[in-house]
């Protein structure tokens, strides 16, 4: 009986320490979701179907791992609060764009994303292409809209990571496949780590 009691006390102590962290994680996820909702508000002159499809793809749920990682890295580097929330949201918009394009018939031809029809199944292939393009463009608008220190450097880093030597290059290699593609993917991963 004694070992069981010790285990129960440890579990209680661990649970007590975990709950504040979970609450903080939920609060940050809520802040990210609210910021994404604001970022995806329909802009004047924007076609309604495009705005609707963008919200459909981004606000459909998800763990928000990437923006939470961004906020956590900011805090680990000595930052406070949600000062880099725009950067975190931009990263999530880029991620959503990559999923929309990845689901297209010319890529992975996925019928569903997060248990719902993928963008091209719901809104059509042409609209899905435009949605991906609009999400990527909106990400850079969001990045440039706040006085985050080092904005130009951040823009450059994210553009490079998203471009032909990063995300888009990796997708191209994935489409081409083969061992040459795998070697190039390894090189891209190595560059991203540095």
ABEGO torsion letter per residue (X at the ends): XAAAAAAAAAAAAAAAAAAAAAAAAAAAAAAAAAAAAAAABBBBGBBAAAAAAAAAAAAAEEAGAAAAAAAAAAAAAGBBEAAAAAAAAAAAAAAAAAAAAAABAABAGBABBGGBBBAAAAAEAAAAAAAAAAAAAAAAAAAAABABBGAAAAAAAAAAAABAABAAAAAAAAAAEEAAAAAAAAAAAAAAAX
